């Protein structure tokens, strides 16, 4: 193979000199003929342990991209024509938010900043499709995905404990995960976000204010009364991941009792190892609901996109499986600050619940 063929693209479409990655690889929007190559990338890095099934299903990858639910970017080798990398944005939030993920580069092609190039192209594609905010989940068994996310502009806002199954196998970095995988969550706004009024629990306001400042979104706090009448709560359970979600769509006088009931169902009937509770920050009564949930064993996770009607939500978490937090690797200063806050809140509420249970038995 001659150098002329190997370094096929020496300039970009803008006329600027191409990076080495751009010279070696064509970074482009997914096409149907790339589907099998994308699946091969995941087999190369994860074997069959990656917890999202559709990455191994070429037909499904094509369907998701054709429907617009998934926006995929691939890296194709100029030398061999094979697909060597993939990343995507999934339109799993209402409004203008999307989740970045399913990022992988074949092991033989690491070290060329392929993920960085794909991430840049992905941002361009999603903006054209009306996305203004991106969120990603960065694993904590090693720092590689966190470092890549920082380079791509993501900023930490949440720590989700035990969010992914322990069957993950990172062949080159850490091997098989020794416990349920936890994630540092990152967000980035693709345009300057508008100021927001936040109804947050008073005991978490300082931490949330720091996270919002880190994300670059101006906010002000306001407390609104609970609306009269019933609320609306949605429950989901992922049996493959043993993970439950309780989403408060609209607060009401029965919301706290609904959360308690659904938590017990997820733990006792479904066998959930982790449950995440989403509280919208644009509605009244959040402080009382948050404190009631914390009395049931939930504790602070952080901030993330609202999954039902746009904006952001406060996320709490309940962890039913044992986790050794000394094994976590957290790369960024804000990530470490959130990690410490989550650990302290978990310890504080565990002690308070133990005291309350002891008092009840007397």
VEXDREN-2710 file (C-alpha; in Angstrom, 1 decimal):
% VEXDREN-2710
k/r/px/py/pz
1/UNK/0.0/0.0/0.0
2/UNK/1.6/3.3/-1.1
3/UNK/1.6/6.4/1.1
4/UNK/-0.5/8.2/-1.5
5/UNK/-3.3/5.7/-1.0
6/UNK/-3.0/5.4/2.8
7/UNK/-3.0/9.1/3.3
8/UNK/-5.8/9.7/0.8
9/UNK/-7.3/12.9/2.2
10/UNK/-4.7/15.5/3.0
11/UNK/-7.2/18.4/3.2
12/UNK/-10.7/18.8/4.5
13/UNK/-13.7/20.2/2.6
14/UNK/-13.0/23.5/4.1
15/UNK/-9.5/23.5/2.6
16/UNK/-7.8/23.1/6.0
17/UNK/-5.0/20.6/6.5
18/UNK/-6.5/17.2/7.5
19/UNK/-5.6/15.7/10.8
20/UNK/-3.9/12.3/10.8
21/UNK/-7.3/10.7/11.8
22/UNK/-9.0/12.4/8.8
23/UNK/-6.2/11.2/6.6
24/UNK/-6.5/7.6/7.7
25/UNK/-10.3/7.4/8.2
26/UNK/-13.5/8.7/6.6
27/UNK/-15.8/10.1/9.3
28/UNK/-19.3/10.0/7.9
29/UNK/-23.0/9.5/8.6
30/UNK/-24.1/5.9/8.9
31/UNK/-25.4/4.1/5.8
32/UNK/-27.1/0.7/5.5
33/UNK/-24.0/-1.0/4.2
34/UNK/-22.2/0.0/7.4
35/UNK/-24.5/-2.0/9.7
36/UNK/-22.6/-5.3/9.8
37/UNK/-19.4/-3.4/10.3
38/UNK/-20.8/-1.6/13.3
39/UNK/-21.8/-4.8/14.9
40/UNK/-18.3/-6.2/14.2
41/UNK/-16.9/-3.3/16.1
42/UNK/-18.9/-4.1/19.2
43/UNK/-17.9/-7.8/19.0
44/UNK/-14.3/-6.8/18.7
45/UNK/-14.3/-4.7/21.9
46/UNK/-17.0/-6.2/24.1
47/UNK/-17.6/-9.7/22.7
48/UNK/-21.3/-10.3/23.2
49/UNK/-21.4/-8.5/26.6
50/UNK/-22.5/-5.0/25.5
51/UNK/-25.9/-4.5/27.2
52/UNK/-27.7/-2.8/24.3
53/UNK/-29.0/-5.6/22.0
54/UNK/-29.5/-3.6/18.8
55/UNK/-25.8/-2.9/18.3
56/UNK/-25.5/-6.6/17.4
57/UNK/-28.5/-6.5/15.0
58/UNK/-27.6/-4.9/11.6
59/UNK/-31.3/-4.7/10.5
60/UNK/-32.3/-3.0/13.7
61/UNK/-29.4/-0.5/13.3
62/UNK/-30.7/0.4/9.8
63/UNK/-34.3/0.7/11.0
64/UNK/-33.4/3.0/13.9
65/UNK/-31.3/5.3/11.7
66/UNK/-33.9/5.4/9.0
67/UNK/-36.6/6.4/11.5
68/UNK/-34.4/9.2/13.0
69/UNK/-34.5/7.6/16.5
70/UNK/-30.8/7.0/16.2
71/UNK/-28.3/9.2/14.5
72/UNK/-25.1/7.2/13.9
73/UNK/-21.6/8.3/12.8
74/UNK/-19.1/5.8/11.6
75/UNK/-15.3/5.8/10.9
76/UNK/-14.3/3.9/7.8
77/UNK/-10.7/3.0/7.1
78/UNK/-9.3/4.4/3.8
79/UNK/-6.9/1.5/3.6
80/UNK/-9.3/-1.4/4.1
81/UNK/-12.8/0.0/3.7
82/UNK/-13.9/-1.6/7.0
83/UNK/-15.9/0.2/9.6
84/UNK/-13.6/0.7/12.6
85/UNK/-15.7/3.0/14.8
86/UNK/-19.2/4.1/15.7
87/UNK/-20.9/6.6/17.9
88/UNK/-24.5/7.8/18.0
89/UNK/-27.2/10.1/19.4
90/UNK/-30.4/8.5/20.5
91/UNK/-33.6/10.6/20.5
92/UNK/-34.9/9.2/23.8
93/UNK/-35.8/12.6/25.4
94/UNK/-38.6/15.0/24.5
95/UNK/-37.8/18.3/23.0
96/UNK/-34.2/19.1/22.1
97/UNK/-32.1/16.6/24.0
98/UNK/-30.5/13.4/22.9
99/UNK/-28.3/10.8/24.5
100/UNK/-24.8/10.2/23.1
101/UNK/-23.4/6.8/23.3
102/UNK/-22.8/3.4/21.7
103/UNK/-19.2/4.7/21.1
104/UNK/-16.7/2.1/20.1
105/UNK/-13.4/1.9/18.2
106/UNK/-11.8/-1.4/17.2
107/UNK/-8.8/-2.2/19.3
108/UNK/-6.4/-2.3/16.3
109/UNK/-7.3/1.3/15.5
110/UNK/-7.0/3.0/18.9
111/UNK/-4.7/6.0/19.3
112/UNK/-5.9/8.0/16.3
113/UNK/-8.5/10.2/18.1
114/UNK/-11.2/8.6/16.1
115/UNK/-13.8/9.1/18.8
116/UNK/-13.0/12.8/18.9
117/UNK/-13.5/13.1/15.2
118/UNK/-16.8/11.1/15.3
119/UNK/-18.0/13.2/18.2
120/UNK/-17.4/16.5/16.3
121/UNK/-19.3/15.1/13.3
122/UNK/-22.1/13.9/15.5
123/UNK/-22.6/17.4/17.0
124/UNK/-23.0/18.8/13.5
125/UNK/-25.5/16.2/12.6
126/UNK/-27.7/16.5/15.7
127/UNK/-27.8/20.3/15.5
128/UNK/-29.2/20.0/12.0
129/UNK/-31.9/17.6/13.5
130/UNK/-33.0/20.1/16.2
131/UNK/-30.9/18.8/19.1
132/UNK/-29.7/21.5/21.5
133/UNK/-28.5/19.4/24.5
134/UNK/-26.5/16.1/24.6
135/UNK/-26.1/13.7/27.5
136/UNK/-23.6/10.8/27.9
137/UNK/-22.9/8.1/30.4
138/UNK/-19.3/7.5/31.2
139/UNK/-18.3/4.3/33.0
140/UNK/-16.3/4.4/36.3
141/UNK/-14.4/1.1/36.1
142/UNK/-11.8/3.0/34.1
143/UNK/-11.3/6.6/33.0
144/UNK/-11.0/6.2/29.2
145/UNK/-14.6/7.2/28.4
146/UNK/-14.6/10.1/30.9
147/UNK/-11.4/11.6/29.3
148/UNK/-12.9/11.2/25.8
149/UNK/-16.2/12.9/27.0
150/UNK/-14.3/15.8/28.5
151/UNK/-12.4/16.3/25.2
152/UNK/-15.8/16.3/23.5
153/UNK/-17.1/19.1/25.8
154/UNK/-19.3/17.1/28.2
155/UNK/-19.5/18.3/31.8
156/UNK/-20.4/16.1/34.7
157/UNK/-23.7/16.6/36.4
158/UNK/-24.7/13.2/38.0
159/UNK/-23.4/9.9/39.4
160/UNK/-25.6/6.9/38.7
161/UNK/-24.6/4.0/40.9
162/UNK/-25.1/0.4/39.7
163/UNK/-26.8/1.6/36.5
164/UNK/-25.4/-1.1/34.2
165/UNK/-25.1/-4.9/34.6
166/UNK/-21.9/-6.6/35.8
167/UNK/-21.7/-8.7/32.7
168/UNK/-19.8/-6.0/30.8
169/UNK/-16.4/-7.1/29.5
170/UNK/-13.9/-4.4/28.5
171/UNK/-11.4/-6.7/26.9
172/UNK/-8.3/-4.4/26.9
173/UNK/-8.9/-2.0/29.8
174/UNK/-10.3/-3.7/32.8
175/UNK/-11.7/-7.0/31.6
176/UNK/-14.9/-8.3/33.2
177/UNK/-16.5/-5.7/35.5
178/UNK/-16.3/-6.9/39.1
179/UNK/-19.6/-5.3/40.2
180/UNK/-22.5/-3.5/38.7
181/UNK/-21.1/-0.7/36.5
182/UNK/-21.7/2.9/37.7
183/UNK/-21.7/5.9/35.4
184/UNK/-20.7/9.5/35.6
185/UNK/-23.3/11.4/33.6
186/UNK/-22.2/14.3/31.4
187/UNK/-24.2/17.0/29.6
188/UNK/-23.3/19.7/27.1
189/UNK/-25.4/22.4/25.6
190/UNK/-24.8/22.9/21.9
191/UNK/-26.0/26.6/22.1
192/UNK/-26.2/29.0/25.1
193/UNK/-29.0/27.8/27.3
194/UNK/-31.7/30.1/28.5
195/UNK/-32.1/31.0/32.2
196/UNK/-34.3/28.7/34.2
197/UNK/-36.4/28.9/37.4
198/UNK/-35.7/25.9/39.5
199/UNK/-37.9/24.4/42.3
200/UNK/-35.3/22.4/44.1
201/UNK/-35.2/20.9/47.6
202/UNK/-33.5/23.4/49.9
203/UNK/-30.9/20.9/51.2
204/UNK/-29.6/20.2/47.7
205/UNK/-29.7/23.7/46.4
206/UNK/-26.0/24.5/46.9
207/UNK/-24.9/21.3/45.0
208/UNK/-27.4/21.9/42.2
209/UNK/-26.3/25.5/41.9
210/UNK/-22.7/24.4/41.5
211/UNK/-23.7/21.8/38.8
212/UNK/-25.8/24.4/36.9
213/UNK/-22.9/26.9/37.0
214/UNK/-20.6/24.2/35.7
215/UNK/-23.0/23.5/32.8
216/UNK/-23.2/27.2/32.0
217/UNK/-27.0/27.6/32.6
218/UNK/-28.2/30.6/34.6
219/UNK/-30.8/29.7/37.2
220/UNK/-32.8/31.1/40.1
221/UNK/-34.6/29.2/42.8
222/UNK/-38.3/29.4/43.6
223/UNK/-40.5/27.3/45.9
224/UNK/-44.0/26.6/44.6
225/UNK/-46.8/24.9/46.6
226/UNK/-48.0/21.4/45.8
227/UNK/-50.9/21.5/43.3
228/UNK/-54.1/20.0/44.6
229/UNK/-55.2/16.6/43.3
230/UNK/-53.5/13.6/42.0
231/UNK/-50.1/13.5/40.3
232/UNK/-48.8/11.4/37.5
233/UNK/-46.0/8.8/37.8
234/UNK/-44.6/6.5/35.2
235/UNK/-42.7/3.3/36.0
236/UNK/-40.3/1.4/33.8
237/UNK/-38.3/-1.8/34.4
238/UNK/-35.4/-3.1/32.2
239/UNK/-35.3/-6.8/33.0
240/UNK/-32.0/-7.3/31.2
241/UNK/-30.3/-4.6/33.2
242/UNK/-32.3/-5.2/36.4
243/UNK/-32.9/-1.4/36.6
244/UNK/-36.0/0.5/37.4
245/UNK/-37.1/4.0/36.6
246/UNK/-39.8/6.0/38.5
247/UNK/-40.6/9.2/36.6
248/UNK/-42.7/11.8/38.2
249/UNK/-44.4/13.5/35.3
250/UNK/-46.7/15.8/37.4
251/UNK/-46.5/16.2/41.2
252/UNK/-49.6/15.8/43.4
253/UNK/-50.8/15.0/46.9
254/UNK/-50.4/11.2/46.2
255/UNK/-46.9/11.3/44.6
256/UNK/-44.9/10.4/47.7
257/UNK/-47.1/7.4/48.4
258/UNK/-47.0/6.3/44.8
259/UNK/-43.2/6.4/44.8
260/UNK/-43.1/4.2/47.9
261/UNK/-45.4/1.7/46.4
262/UNK/-43.6/1.5/43.0
263/UNK/-40.2/1.2/44.8
264/UNK/-41.4/-1.8/46.7
265/UNK/-42.9/-3.4/43.6
266/UNK/-39.6/-2.9/41.6
267/UNK/-37.6/-4.4/44.5
268/UNK/-39.8/-7.2/45.6
269/UNK/-41.6/-8.3/42.5
270/UNK/-39.1/-7.4/39.7
271/UNK/-35.9/-7.9/41.6
272/UNK/-34.4/-4.5/40.6
273/UNK/-30.7/-4.0/41.6
274/UNK/-31.0/-0.2/41.1
275/UNK/-33.9/2.2/40.9
276/UNK/-33.7/5.8/39.7
277/UNK/-36.3/8.4/40.7
278/UNK/-36.8/11.5/38.5
279/UNK/-38.2/14.7/40.1
280/UNK/-39.1/17.6/37.7
281/UNK/-37.6/20.8/38.8
282/UNK/-40.3/23.0/37.3
283/UNK/-43.1/22.0/39.7
284/UNK/-44.3/22.6/43.2
285/UNK/-43.9/20.3/46.2
286/UNK/-40.6/18.8/45.2
287/UNK/-38.9/19.4/48.6
288/UNK/-41.6/17.4/50.4
289/UNK/-41.6/14.6/47.8
290/UNK/-37.8/14.5/47.8
291/UNK/-37.6/14.2/51.6
292/UNK/-40.3/11.5/51.6
293/UNK/-38.3/9.5/49.0
294/UNK/-35.1/9.9/51.0
295/UNK/-36.9/8.4/54.0
296/UNK/-37.5/5.3/51.9
297/UNK/-33.8/4.9/51.0
298/UNK/-33.4/7.1/47.9
299/UNK/-30.4/9.4/47.9
300/UNK/-29.0/12.1/45.6
301/UNK/-27.7/11.2/42.2
302/UNK/-27.6/14.6/40.4
303/UNK/-29.0/16.5/37.5
304/UNK/-30.1/15.3/34.1
305/UNK/-32.4/16.0/31.2
306/UNK/-36.1/15.6/32.0
307/UNK/-37.3/12.4/30.3
308/UNK/-40.9/13.4/30.0
309/UNK/-41.3/17.1/29.0
310/UNK/-38.0/18.8/28.5
311/UNK/-35.8/20.9/30.9
312/UNK/-33.9/19.2/33.7
313/UNK/-34.8/16.9/36.6
314/UNK/-33.3/16.1/39.9
315/UNK/-32.4/12.4/40.0
316/UNK/-32.3/10.3/43.2
317/UNK/-31.2/6.7/43.4
318/UNK/-31.8/3.5/45.4
319/UNK/-29.1/0.9/45.2
320/UNK/-30.1/-2.7/46.2
321/UNK/-26.8/-4.4/45.3
322/UNK/-23.5/-4.1/47.1
323/UNK/-21.1/-1.6/45.6
324/UNK/-17.5/-1.0/46.6
325/UNK/-17.1/2.7/45.8
326/UNK/-13.3/2.5/46.4
327/UNK/-13.1/0.9/43.0
328/UNK/-14.6/3.9/41.2
329/UNK/-12.3/5.9/39.0
330/UNK/-13.5/9.5/38.5
331/UNK/-11.5/11.8/36.3
332/UNK/-12.8/15.4/36.4
333/UNK/-12.8/17.8/39.4
334/UNK/-16.6/18.3/39.2
335/UNK/-17.0/14.5/38.8
336/UNK/-15.0/14.0/42.0
337/UNK/-17.1/16.7/43.8
338/UNK/-20.3/15.0/42.8
339/UNK/-18.9/11.6/43.8
340/UNK/-18.1/12.9/47.3
341/UNK/-21.5/14.5/47.7
342/UNK/-23.3/11.3/46.6
343/UNK/-21.2/9.2/49.0
344/UNK/-21.9/11.5/51.9
345/UNK/-25.6/11.7/51.2
346/UNK/-25.7/7.9/50.9
347/UNK/-24.0/7.5/54.3
348/UNK/-26.1/10.3/55.9
349/UNK/-29.4/8.8/54.9
350/UNK/-28.3/5.2/55.7
351/UNK/-27.5/6.3/59.2
352/UNK/-30.8/8.3/59.6
353/UNK/-32.8/5.3/58.3
354/UNK/-31.0/3.0/60.7
355/UNK/-31.9/5.3/63.6
356/UNK/-35.5/5.5/62.5
357/UNK/-35.8/1.8/62.2
358/UNK/-34.3/1.2/65.6
359/UNK/-36.7/3.7/67.2
360/UNK/-39.6/2.0/65.5
361/UNK/-38.6/-1.3/67.0
362/UNK/-38.5/0.0/70.6
END
